[in-house]
Amino acid sequence: GNITIGSGVTLLSNTPAFRAYRATSQSISDNTSTRVQIDTIDFDSDNCYSTSTYRFTPNKAGKYFVYAQVNCSSSTSEDIHFALAVIKKNDSEIARNNVDPHNGSKANQTYNYFATVVSMNGSSDYLDLFGQIDTSSGTPSFGDGSNQTYFGAYRIGA
């Protein structure tokens, strides 16, 4: 059957929405905050995610559910002292996840997953993903693949 929508009724949609991931490993400098270069788009409903700036700038105001995972790894075994992932809105931190295996079991890989809800103005607000890895030796990097290092968001309401 058909559904009739009355005058003045607004149907909510979970767009803009995107999910993107890091296609290849990204080597970074030790213990330095670095933009995670999320370069491959799974989907982007309104073309609001840029694979050149690695930034999400939604074109519709509202509240957004934002999620990310950063696979932090080291080229040498059991070498990570600290791993951090941060979501920033307009260059200010709004969410973080840090793992500190240094005082206990050691690691050469961590998965930093986290999520938050943030209000966006639909014109100039933007979101970025950053990471930082402190190792005692070896080369730190952000892992690759759609299930390793990814970034996404979708509108949940006004």
Number of C-alpha atoms within 10 A of each C-alpha: 3 4 5 6 9 7 6 6 7 8 6 10 11 13 18 24 23 22 22 24 26 24 18 16 18 15 14 18 14 18 17 12 15 17 18 25 23 26 18 18 19 12 13 19 13 13 14 17 27 16 15 9 12 19 21 25 22 27 18 16 17 17 17 23 17 22 19 25 21 31 24 30 27 25 16 16 13 18 22 27 19 21 25 22 28 27 25 17 20 13 12 11 14 15 19 19 18 18 17 16 18 16 8 7 8 15 21 18 22 22 20 21 19 17 18 14 16 17 16 21 14 15 11 11 16 19 24 22 28 18 25 25 27 22 24 16 15 15 17 28 23 26 25 19 15 17 12 20 26 28 27 24 26 22 24 19 14 11
